Amino acid sequence: MQSIYLKFYLTEKQKRGDKPLYGWLLEQAKAIGVPGGSVFRAIAGYGRHGNLHAETFIELGGELPIQVEFLLEERQAEELLATLRAYELNIRYVSYPVTVGGV
């Protein structure tokens, strides 16, 4: 079955209202019927500003990279992205078609 793989790039400290942005994204996806989503916390990374963020004992400020991933229908991907645009959220993402199956 043809689906869309949609991955968002965030940091731990990004919020929407009083919630972490990754949790808000999961709620939005669930509300439009996406069957599941996952959040992954990186141990290190850098973004477009070139600042390196690594998991160390000293760094507790919520700057570590977060990835939020979904496998969803094209219609759902368009609806989720439209929601983000409506809220004027500037979130980096990648999207590409994938084949989903089971053996």
Rosetta silent file (secondary structure, phi, psi, omega in degrees, C-alpha in Angstrom):
SEQUENCE: MQSIYLKFYLTEKQKRGDKPLYGWLLEQAKAIGVPGGSVFRAIAGYGRHGNLHAETFIELGGELPIQVEFLLEERQAEELLATLRAYELNIRYVSYPVTVGGV
SCORE:     score description
SCORE:     0.000 S_00000001
   1 L     0.000  132.729 -179.973    0.000    0.000    0.000 S_00000001
   2 E   -78.287  127.910  179.815    1.353    3.445   -0.952 S_00000001
   3 E  -136.617  179.872  177.228    1.715    5.780    2.033 S_00000001
   4 E  -116.028  133.873  171.917    3.614    8.905    3.052 S_00000001
   5 E   -98.574  122.331 -176.413    6.510    8.958    5.501 S_00000001
   6 E  -126.152  120.115 -179.103    6.472   12.314    7.297 S_00000001
   7 E  -125.139  129.829  178.297    9.224   13.263    9.746 S_00000001
   8 E  -106.765  144.868  178.833    9.443   16.505   11.734 S_00000001
   9 E  -112.219  120.014 -176.975   12.620   17.913   13.289 S_00000001
  10 E  -133.393 -178.298  165.782   12.234   19.703   16.633 S_00000001
  11 E  -121.861  161.762 -177.851   14.057   20.321   19.876 S_00000001
  12 L   -57.260  -34.569 -172.526   12.912   19.247   23.314 S_00000001
  13 L   -83.434   -8.888 -179.704   12.163   22.790   24.431 S_00000001
  14 L   -67.584  135.700 -177.297    9.806   23.738   21.564 S_00000001
  15 E  -131.319  157.506  169.384    6.249   24.186   22.802 S_00000001
  16 E  -124.712  106.758 -171.693    2.764   24.864   21.499 S_00000001
  17 L    69.097 -127.592  179.480    0.965   26.614   24.311 S_00000001
  18 L  -101.919    9.217 -178.167    1.944   24.850   27.514 S_00000001
  19 E  -107.225  150.251  169.953    2.627   21.464   25.846 S_00000001
  20 E   -59.870  140.025 -177.186    5.780   20.115   24.248 S_00000001
  21 H   -60.208  -35.720  179.807    5.441   20.553   20.493 S_00000001
  22 H   -63.429  -38.330  177.425    6.083   16.855   19.853 S_00000001
  23 H   -67.368  -39.675  178.067    3.091   15.927   22.052 S_00000001
  24 H   -63.047  -41.358  177.730    0.915   18.512   20.339 S_00000001
  25 H   -60.489  -44.656  178.650    1.895   17.056   16.933 S_00000001
  26 H   -59.919  -42.206  179.052    0.915   13.572   18.078 S_00000001
  27 H   -63.238  -41.719  179.347   -2.461   14.890   19.252 S_00000001
  28 H   -63.487  -42.979  179.362   -3.106   16.654   15.938 S_00000001
  29 H   -64.227  -43.740  178.957   -2.266   13.506   13.977 S_00000001
  30 H   -61.395  -38.831 -178.592   -4.483   11.356   16.191 S_00000001
  31 H   -63.762  -27.735  179.192   -7.364   13.827   15.755 S_00000001
  32 L   -97.942    7.867  173.299   -7.302   13.372   11.960 S_00000001
  33 L    93.238   12.860  176.505   -7.174    9.575   12.198 S_00000001
  34 L   -66.063  129.969 -172.938   -3.481    8.820   11.726 S_00000001
  35 L   -69.766  -14.903  179.030   -3.066    5.271   13.098 S_00000001
  36 L   179.130  162.166  177.555    0.163    5.993   14.980 S_00000001
  37 E  -155.667  159.732 -178.799    3.221    8.171   15.412 S_00000001
  38 E  -135.243  148.558  176.563    6.546    7.986   17.203 S_00000001
  39 E  -119.281  131.428  179.363    8.869   10.451   18.909 S_00000001
  40 E  -123.142  132.675  178.106   12.607    9.841   19.037 S_00000001
  41 E  -101.426  126.972 -179.287   15.087   11.780   21.151 S_00000001
  42 L   -82.134  156.602  174.689   18.580   12.087   19.721 S_00000001
  43 L   -90.965  -17.479  176.583   21.726   11.840   21.801 S_00000001
  44 E  -163.908  159.047  176.304   23.433   14.512   19.689 S_00000001
  45 E   171.905  169.647  172.620   22.863   16.721   16.672 S_00000001
  46 E  -142.536  155.136 -176.771   23.088   20.151   15.090 S_00000001
  47 L  -117.832 -158.192 -173.832   20.655   22.135   13.029 S_00000001
  48 L   -64.512  -19.033  178.580   20.596   24.959   10.532 S_00000001
  49 L   -88.984   -6.561  175.503   22.261   27.336   12.996 S_00000001
  50 L    80.288    6.186  179.229   25.248   24.996   13.379 S_00000001
  51 L   -81.671  125.380  178.950   25.038   24.704   17.163 S_00000001
  52 E   -82.047  130.171  177.149   26.035   21.245   18.393 S_00000001
  53 E  -121.653  125.699 -178.993   23.747   19.811   21.051 S_00000001
  54 E  -133.442  152.404  177.881   24.813   16.645   22.850 S_00000001
  55 L   -78.494  105.848  176.792   23.490   14.645   25.749 S_00000001
  56 L  -130.572  168.035  179.618   25.882   15.417   28.567 S_00000001
  57 L   -62.915  -32.823 -176.327   25.491   15.624   32.297 S_00000001
  58 L   -76.984  -37.275 -174.750   25.701   19.422   32.115 S_00000001
  59 L   -80.107  105.298  178.111   23.156   19.977   29.333 S_00000001
  60 L  -124.864   15.157 -172.638   19.719   19.873   30.889 S_00000001
  61 L   -87.141    7.618  176.491   18.199   22.784   28.974 S_00000001
  62 L    76.041   28.726 -177.983   16.021   20.825   26.558 S_00000001
  63 L   -96.713    0.890 -177.886   18.053   21.541   23.438 S_00000001
  64 L   -70.182  146.281  179.662   18.401   17.967   22.223 S_00000001
  65 E   -66.781  145.468  176.632   16.950   17.134   18.813 S_00000001
  66 E  -127.166  139.110  172.947   13.591   15.362   18.617 S_00000001
  67 E  -118.919  132.314  177.390   12.164   13.567   15.583 S_00000001
  68 E  -115.932  121.679 -172.975    8.441   12.939   15.236 S_00000001
  69 E  -120.810  143.961  177.197    7.556   10.344   12.583 S_00000001
  70 E  -138.541  145.082  164.597    4.341    9.237   10.948 S_00000001
  71 E  -112.519  117.475 -172.181    3.329    6.729    8.265 S_00000001
  72 E  -149.365  170.346  176.906    0.054    8.028    6.905 S_00000001
  73 L   -73.677  154.841 -179.644   -2.159    8.431    3.880 S_00000001
  74 H   -56.650  -41.934  178.864   -1.429   11.310    1.498 S_00000001
  75 H   -59.811  -42.154  179.470   -4.707   13.009    2.449 S_00000001
  76 H   -67.364  -38.950  177.724   -3.757   12.852    6.137 S_00000001
  77 H   -62.007  -45.269  178.461   -0.274   14.237    5.443 S_00000001
  78 H   -61.858  -41.528 -179.771   -1.771   17.167    3.547 S_00000001
  79 H   -66.354  -41.839  179.009   -4.275   17.801    6.346 S_00000001
  80 H   -64.760  -44.003  178.443   -1.597   17.689    9.060 S_00000001
  81 H   -65.405  -36.744  177.171    0.683   20.056    7.139 S_00000001
  82 H   -63.717  -38.098  177.047   -2.254   22.403    6.500 S_00000001
  83 H   -61.950  -44.634 -179.920   -2.922   22.478   10.247 S_00000001
  84 H   -63.865  -39.604  177.811    0.696   23.436   10.938 S_00000001
  85 H   -65.542  -39.379  179.859    0.540   26.188    8.325 S_00000001
  86 H   -62.098  -34.733  177.779   -2.712   27.503    9.820 S_00000001
  87 L   -86.182    0.603  179.762   -0.991   27.840   13.201 S_00000001
  88 L    55.604   42.367  176.477    2.000   29.454   11.431 S_00000001
  89 L   -88.868  129.470  179.449    4.421   26.955   12.917 S_00000001
  90 L   -98.642   87.016 -176.919    7.809   26.945   11.239 S_00000001
  91 L  -117.293  129.476  175.345    8.798   23.300   11.588 S_00000001
  92 E   -72.716  142.077  177.894   11.325   21.531    9.363 S_00000001
  93 E  -152.890  163.389  169.235   10.130   18.251    7.911 S_00000001
  94 E  -125.642  149.838 -179.245   10.759   15.669    5.227 S_00000001
  95 E  -146.162  133.214  174.221    8.074   13.804    3.347 S_00000001
  96 E  -156.411  155.275 -179.776    8.294   11.046    0.779 S_00000001
  97 E   -72.440  141.833  177.889    6.208    8.179   -0.580 S_00000001
  98 E  -138.177  160.872  172.927    6.816    4.736    0.891 S_00000001
  99 E  -102.695  126.475 -179.909    5.366    1.274    0.523 S_00000001
 100 L  -110.497  134.246  179.429    3.948   -0.144    3.750 S_00000001
 101 L  -156.064  179.418  176.582    3.352   -3.831    4.113 S_00000001
 102 L  -141.200  152.717 -178.635    3.519   -6.803    6.410 S_00000001
 103 L  -118.392    0.000    0.000    4.858  -10.280    5.973 S_00000001
